[in-house]
Each structure stands twice: as C-alpha cells, then as structure tokens.
C-alpha cells in the first residue's frame, strides 16, 4: 500500500501542474516563494522557501527531515527511496538554516516554538 492517493491530488476537480526544475523553482518570479527540490524521501519531494521583503525567511521542510536532531546531525529520515539524495536534501536545508533561514519541520512541534503567529507574519508581508 502507498501513502500517495492520486485522486487526492489530481481527481475530478484538481488540475495536475508539473514544475520542471533542478534545485529551485520561483513560483512568483520575485524570490518570495520558491519550491526547493528535496528529493530522497520520495522521488519528487519538495520543500517551500518563503522570503519576506525584510529578508526574513522560512523553509517548510515537509518530510525531508522528521525532527530537529536529524537536521542538526545532517541525517535523513528513516524512510527514503534514495538515501544519497535524501542526505543531500538535508544538507540543503541545513545550509539554509546556517544562512539564517528558520527551518520549520512539520513532524517536530518544538521547531515551531519560535515561529510567529500568522497575524504577525501577515503584518510583515504587508
């Protein structure tokens, strides 16, 4: 059994869009929202980099890492389809963190402890 159910993403009312890119894809053309190729956990895994005009940035890691310890130790998650690619993807996220980006890890609630409320982020973006 697979965790991916195609109709959840491209059923009757959804439209499948394919983004063909190597490392990053700028969704708006202004650097604010960038898809990051973080393959390894799954073949097409992506993370999202959000950058505000202030320069403050957040990376939503998806399943590229499951917790902060994995990010700190450059250790990919246990379930991967390509261990080498997964390790490289963890390295990409760690590099962003080293450059000042806040990496938010969905499976690790403590990593969200310092994240501002959505209203504060909205005010910064406005």
C-alpha positions as CSV (number, residue, x, y, z in Angstrom):
1,X,0.0,0.0,0.0
2,X,1.2,3.5,-0.8
3,X,0.8,6.7,1.1
4,X,0.1,8.6,-2.1
5,X,-3.5,8.5,-3.3
6,X,-3.5,10.1,-6.8
7,X,-7.2,11.2,-6.7
8,X,-6.4,13.3,-3.6
9,X,-4.2,15.5,-5.7
10,X,-5.4,15.2,-9.3
11,X,-9.0,13.9,-9.2
12,X,-12.0,15.3,-11.0
13,X,-11.7,18.9,-9.6
14,X,-7.9,19.1,-9.4
15,X,-5.5,20.0,-12.1
16,X,-2.1,18.5,-12.2
17,X,0.7,21.0,-12.7
18,X,4.2,19.9,-13.3
19,X,7.2,22.1,-12.5
20,X,10.3,21.0,-14.3
21,X,13.3,22.4,-12.4
22,X,16.6,21.2,-10.9
23,X,17.1,22.8,-7.5
24,X,14.7,25.7,-7.1
25,X,11.6,27.0,-8.8
26,X,10.5,30.6,-8.2
27,X,6.7,30.4,-8.1
28,X,6.0,34.2,-8.4
29,X,9.2,35.3,-10.2
30,X,10.2,37.6,-7.3
31,X,12.0,35.2,-4.9
32,X,9.3,35.2,-2.3
33,X,8.0,31.7,-2.8
34,X,10.4,29.1,-4.1
35,X,10.0,25.4,-4.4
36,X,13.1,23.5,-3.3
37,X,13.9,20.1,-4.7
38,X,14.4,18.0,-1.6
39,X,14.2,14.6,-3.2
40,X,15.2,11.4,-1.4
41,X,12.3,10.7,1.0
42,X,10.2,10.4,-2.2
43,X,11.3,10.9,-5.8
44,X,9.6,14.3,-6.2
45,X,9.7,15.6,-2.7
46,X,9.7,19.4,-2.4
47,X,10.1,21.9,0.4
48,X,9.0,25.5,0.3
49,X,11.1,28.6,0.9
50,X,9.2,31.7,1.9
51,X,11.2,35.0,1.9
52,X,9.8,38.4,3.1
53,X,10.9,41.8,1.9
54,X,12.7,42.2,5.2
55,X,14.9,39.3,4.2
56,X,13.5,37.1,6.9
57,X,12.9,33.6,5.5
58,X,11.3,30.3,6.4
59,X,11.7,26.9,4.9
60,X,8.9,24.4,5.3
61,X,10.8,21.1,5.2
62,X,7.9,18.7,4.5
63,X,9.2,15.1,5.1
64,X,12.8,15.8,4.2
65,X,13.6,15.6,7.9
66,X,11.3,14.5,10.7
67,X,12.9,16.4,13.6
68,X,15.5,19.0,14.6
69,X,18.1,16.4,15.6
70,X,18.1,15.0,12.0
71,X,18.7,18.4,10.6
72,X,21.4,19.2,13.2
73,X,23.2,15.9,12.5
74,X,22.6,16.0,8.7
75,X,20.8,12.7,9.0
76,X,18.0,11.9,6.6
77,X,14.7,10.4,7.8
78,X,14.4,6.6,8.1
79,X,12.0,6.1,5.2
80,X,13.6,7.1,2.0
81,X,13.7,6.0,-1.7
82,X,17.2,7.3,-2.3
83,X,19.5,7.6,0.7
84,X,22.2,9.7,-1.1
85,X,19.6,12.2,-2.5
86,X,17.9,12.4,0.9
87,X,21.2,13.2,2.6
88,X,21.8,15.9,0.0
89,X,18.4,17.4,0.7
90,X,19.1,17.5,4.4
91,X,22.3,19.3,3.5
92,X,20.3,21.9,1.5
93,X,18.0,22.6,4.5
94,X,20.9,22.7,6.9
95,X,22.7,25.2,4.6
96,X,19.6,27.4,4.6
97,X,19.5,27.2,8.4
98,X,23.2,28.1,8.6
99,X,22.4,31.2,6.5
100,X,19.7,32.4,8.9
101,X,16.6,30.7,7.4
102,X,14.2,29.3,10.0
103,X,13.5,25.7,9.1
104,X,10.1,24.6,10.2
105,X,9.7,20.8,10.5
106,X,6.1,19.7,10.4
107,X,6.7,16.5,12.5
108,X,8.6,18.3,15.2
109,X,6.3,20.7,17.2
110,X,9.2,22.2,19.2
111,X,10.7,23.5,16.0
112,X,7.6,25.7,15.7
113,X,8.0,27.2,19.2
114,X,9.7,30.4,17.9
115,X,7.5,30.8,14.9
116,X,5.5,34.0,14.9
117,X,1.7,33.8,14.8
118,X,0.2,34.0,11.3
119,X,-1.1,37.5,12.0
120,X,2.5,38.7,12.8
121,X,3.8,37.2,9.6
122,X,1.0,38.7,7.6
123,X,1.8,42.2,9.0
124,X,5.4,41.7,8.0
125,X,4.4,40.7,4.5
126,X,2.0,43.7,4.1
